[in-house]
Amino acid sequence: ANTFNVVNQLPIHGKNNRRPDVLLYVNGLPLVVMELKNPWAEAPTVEHAWTQVQHYTHDIPQLFDFNALTIVSDGITTLHGQWPAGMEWYAPWKSINGVDVEPGTTATMKTLVEGLLAPERLLRYVRDFVVFEVANERITKKGAKYHQYFAVQKAAERALAAATPG
């Protein structure tokens, strides 16, 4: 009975007013922030999208109080990660079903949306695959990559099957 809403260019007031490209709300909480660079711009990069998210964390920090996932894309490369992480920790989501994997080092927006943002999968990801770790007296948020997510799902299924009599 969850309510999913996707909005684009929603003005958010803060230190500086900003309008993130896409926000995915679950039950009124902005769980996913997407920053998309125009693929037809002169030189769009996924790094520019990531940098824009860093501006959001400074200018509209309240947007990240409930954030579970941040997505950045330049129209070719699409990466997901957690907002406090550096760019090196963002990665492509390369499978929709956990069996077929997109070749190469980047993945498409379609694969990420269908493979990670499907409602039940997103809820499972937020519940079971986002963790908080204390390192060097600082809390760090970490999220699974696609291969980790699907491997844990398969291992859990096999463990249940092995433990089920008959």
C-alpha positions as a printed NumPy array, in Angstrom:
array([[  0.   ,   0.   ,   0.   ],
       [  2.883,   2.357,  -0.733],
       [  2.445,   5.474,  -2.808],
       [  5.119,   6.194,  -5.422],
       [  5.325,   9.622,  -7.053],
       [  7.886,  10.887,  -9.532],
       [  8.229,  14.626, -10.046],
       [ 10.577,  16.714, -12.119],
       [ 11.912,  20.206, -11.603],
       [ 10.249,  20.629,  -8.188],
       [ 11.424,  23.916,  -6.645],
       [ 12.955,  23.383,  -3.203],
       [ 13.73 ,  26.344,  -0.997],
       [ 16.943,  26.436,   1.027],
       [ 20.164,  28.408,   1.287],
       [ 19.79 ,  28.767,  -2.478],
       [ 16.636,  27.646,  -4.215],
       [ 17.163,  24.6  ,  -6.418],
       [ 15.138,  22.372,  -8.753],
       [ 16.476,  18.823,  -8.922],
       [ 15.774,  17.117, -12.22 ],
       [ 13.797,  14.135, -10.903],
       [ 12.691,  13.111,  -7.421],
       [ 11.118,   9.777,  -6.598],
       [  8.918,   9.937,  -3.519],
       [  7.745,   6.896,  -1.59 ],
       [  4.953,   7.672,   0.853],
       [  5.901,  11.339,   0.703],
       [  9.61 ,  10.813,   1.387],
       [ 12.11 ,  11.798,  -1.324],
       [ 14.047,   8.526,  -1.429],
       [ 15.681,   8.955,  -4.849],
       [ 17.297,  12.061,  -6.344],
       [ 18.203,  11.988, -10.042],
       [ 20.41 ,  14.56 , -11.709],
       [ 20.415,  14.301, -15.487],
       [ 22.669,  16.245, -17.79 ],
       [ 21.482,  17.095, -21.272],
       [ 23.113,  14.6  , -23.652],
       [ 22.957,  17.192, -26.447],
       [ 24.869,  19.819, -24.477],
       [ 28.339,  20.659, -25.717],
       [ 30.214,  18.484, -23.232],
       [ 27.918,  16.871, -20.652],
       [ 29.534,  14.489, -18.205],
       [ 28.272,  12.304, -15.43 ],
       [ 30.79 ,  14.12 , -13.22 ],
       [ 28.913,  17.378, -13.867],
       [ 25.716,  15.683, -12.691],
       [ 27.486,  14.429,  -9.546],
       [ 28.872,  17.93 ,  -8.884],
       [ 25.35 ,  19.338,  -9.171],
       [ 24.192,  16.896,  -6.483],
       [ 26.982,  18.205,  -4.24 ],
       [ 25.553,  21.713,  -4.698],
       [ 22.149,  20.362,  -3.655],
       [ 23.595,  18.873,  -0.468],
       [ 24.869,  22.316,   0.443],
       [ 21.95 ,  24.448,  -0.774],
       [ 18.976,  22.196,   0.054],
       [ 20.314,  19.71 ,   2.623],
       [ 16.799,  18.868,   3.831],
       [ 16.274,  16.973,   0.558],
       [ 18.789,  14.387,   1.775],
       [ 17.304,  13.73 ,   5.22 ],
       [ 15.51 ,  10.642,   3.877],
       [ 17.486,  10.048,   0.7  ],
       [ 18.403,   6.427,   0.047],
       [ 19.763,   6.632,  -3.471],
       [ 21.242,   9.189,  -5.827],
       [ 21.379,   8.718,  -9.583],
       [ 23.522,  10.757, -11.966],
       [ 23.529,  10.56 , -15.756],
       [ 24.937,  12.349, -18.764],
       [ 22.584,  10.6  , -21.171],
       [ 25.116,   7.863, -21.926],
       [ 26.517,   6.826, -18.56 ],
       [ 24.053,   6.331, -15.709],
       [ 25.377,   5.666, -12.204],
       [ 23.839,   5.157,  -8.771],
       [ 25.273,   5.697,  -5.315],
       [ 24.736,   7.354,  -1.97 ],
       [ 25.008,  11.123,  -1.806],
       [ 27.801,  11.473,   0.718],
       [ 30.04 ,   9.163,  -1.332],
       [ 32.7  ,  10.355,  -3.705],
       [ 32.242,   9.921,  -7.437],
       [ 34.505,   6.849,  -7.411],
       [ 31.833,   4.957,  -5.422],
       [ 29.053,   5.498,  -7.971],
       [ 28.478,   2.587, -10.326],
       [ 26.226,   1.454, -13.173],
       [ 23.282,  -0.863, -12.516],
       [ 23.89 ,  -3.362, -15.295],
       [ 21.074,  -5.898, -15.086],
       [ 17.293,  -5.888, -15.047],
       [ 16.848,  -9.508, -14.03 ],
       [ 20.152, -10.533, -12.431],
       [ 20.938, -12.935, -15.287],
       [ 21.45 , -10.778, -18.368],
       [ 24.175,  -8.16 , -17.876],
       [ 24.814,  -5.138, -20.082],
       [ 28.286,  -5.272, -21.628],
       [ 30.809,  -2.511, -21.153],
       [ 31.546,  -0.132, -18.325],
       [ 28.377,   1.929, -18.471],
       [ 24.736,   0.991, -18.283],
       [ 21.621,   2.628, -19.609],
       [ 19.   ,   4.577, -17.762],
       [ 16.471,   1.947, -18.911],
       [ 18.399,  -0.815, -17.147],
       [ 18.686,   1.196, -13.957],
       [ 15.019,   2.182, -13.908],
       [ 13.717,  -1.29 , -14.708],
       [ 16.382,  -3.136, -12.732],
       [ 16.519,  -1.045,  -9.557],
       [ 13.595,   1.365,  -9.411],
       [ 10.752,  -1.105,  -9.931],
       [  8.635,  -0.461,  -6.81 ],
       [  9.095,  -3.772,  -4.984],
       [ 12.797,  -3.934,  -5.832],
       [ 13.406,  -0.355,  -4.706],
       [ 11.702,  -1.051,  -1.377],
       [ 13.747,  -4.237,  -0.9  ],
       [ 16.931,  -2.364,  -1.797],
       [ 16.248,   0.43 ,   0.695],
       [ 15.265,  -2.03 ,   3.443],
       [ 17.963,  -4.665,   2.979],
       [ 20.819,  -3.245,   0.916],
       [ 21.568,   0.218,   2.329],
       [ 23.701,   0.106,   5.451],
       [ 25.359,   2.573,   7.77 ],
       [ 28.878,   1.981,   9.025],
       [ 30.962,   3.897,  11.523],
       [ 34.479,   4.427,  10.221],
       [ 36.99 ,   6.908,  11.624],
       [ 34.318,   8.299,  13.961],
       [ 32.12 ,   9.138,  10.981],
       [ 28.912,   7.477,   9.824],
       [ 29.097,   6.303,   6.231],
       [ 26.109,   5.189,   4.154],
       [ 26.753,   2.36 ,   1.709],
       [ 24.547,   0.658,  -0.856],
       [ 24.877,  -2.575,  -2.793],
       [ 25.903,  -2.7  ,  -6.43 ],
       [ 23.805,  -4.7  ,  -8.887],
       [ 25.893,  -7.876,  -8.684],
       [ 25.822,  -7.839,  -4.878],
       [ 22.062,  -7.332,  -4.838],
       [ 21.327, -10.205,  -7.215],
       [ 23.896, -12.545,  -5.605],
       [ 22.353, -12.088,  -2.157],
       [ 18.87 , -12.653,  -3.586],
       [ 19.988, -15.885,  -5.257],
       [ 21.865, -17.086,  -2.146],
       [ 18.808, -16.425,   0.048],
       [ 16.563, -18.331,  -2.367],
       [ 18.941, -21.305,  -2.393],
       [ 19.277, -21.303,   1.389],
       [ 15.502, -21.313,   1.786],
       [ 15.15 , -24.106,  -0.761],
       [ 17.827, -26.171,   1.016],
       [ 16.182, -25.641,   4.408],
       [ 12.701, -26.52 ,   3.175],
       [ 11.84 , -30.189,   3.641],
       [ 10.766, -32.287,   0.674]])
